[in-house]
């Protein structure tokens, strides 16, 4: 049985696909193949966070059916339109998929005829030594009611994974040789399992596991406090935080139903930097939310510039059916949104260049993740991506480097 696994959208989707891979890899006869290789089953963890993500999902369904009309397509995750003709079944999560399709899988495995070439592909795909970073899901869902968000409607309220299950997964990744994990979910700072909150969970992970590098998915700036910031005194927590900021205008945040003190965010950024001077910050920004004036947009640009962000994930506002924002007045034209996106991405490039200059001649650790010919790529602990020319196999190696201009990437 040749299976292709794909994850679109957030890191939580990637973590769920990794969990499904772990489960299916225990079944004799399962072969994982790449996205462009012929497969019997395609399993796609979908994304509907924006209209663009939905288009990408539909395009993927069409491409698969055009290349391989007899293949089965099963879809998991955040799919709004669950009755699309290309798909053979939708499941809210991978556990539901396993429960419903397991009998069919077993029957198909008994009939599968796999060529030697595909067996070679499978050995490469199934061997975790070829991978250096893994995602571990600790939480799902969200209790907030942000005006633009469809994910909360599709995922439901916050649910947390038991600490013992999380520890077991991390130890499995250690055994497989991963040097780095990312703890992820839909809103991980909402983590709370039988009075074990997020800070207590991280302390438990640090005490009971030994994996050298730990990152986090997006953090909600409304939920960051001194107890959480203090966790980064442990060097295994890498000095990078990605904030789901969405706007630098208090007026727009209020309309988004995300009331948040921008002053408090700035203060927390400084607290992180007092622990580690070259702490890296990136953020999500929604451009063109209904009612966003030129003044509101400029406030966002100013806030990002003044608060040490080196990377911006900017998204055009997408009107999602069923959300509060769908019915708000003063919807922004696509032309204005495109113009603002160009402006914010120019700022993104400028801030990254400035950040790179500040880091030159400083010493950092880097995890080398992959290469194109002899050019290797990896991330510093503060998440700046760099390069190095080497004829050696550096994949999965953690190395101390003194950052030089030759290591910098243009984008």
Secondary structure, 3 states (H helix, E strand, C coil): CEEEEEECCCHHHHHHHHHHHHHHCCCCCCEECCCCCCCCEEEEEECCCCHHHHHHHHHHHHHHHHHCCCCEEEEEECCCCCCCCCCCEEECCHHHHHHHHHHHHHHHHHHCCCCHHHHHHHHHHHCHHHCCEEEEECEECCCCCCCCCCHHHHHCCCEECCHHHHHHHHHHHHHHCCCEEEEECCCHHHCEECCEEHHHHHHHHHHHCCCCEEEECCECHHHCCHHHHHHHHCCCECCEEEEEEECCCHHHHHHCCCCCCHHHHHHHHHHHHHHCCCCEEEEEEEECCCCCCHHHHHHHHHHHHHCCEEEEEEEECCCCCCCHHHHCCCCCCHHHHHHHHHHHHHHHHHHHHHHHHHHCCCEEEEEEEEEECCEEEEEECCCCEEEEECCCCCCCCEEEEECCHHHECCC
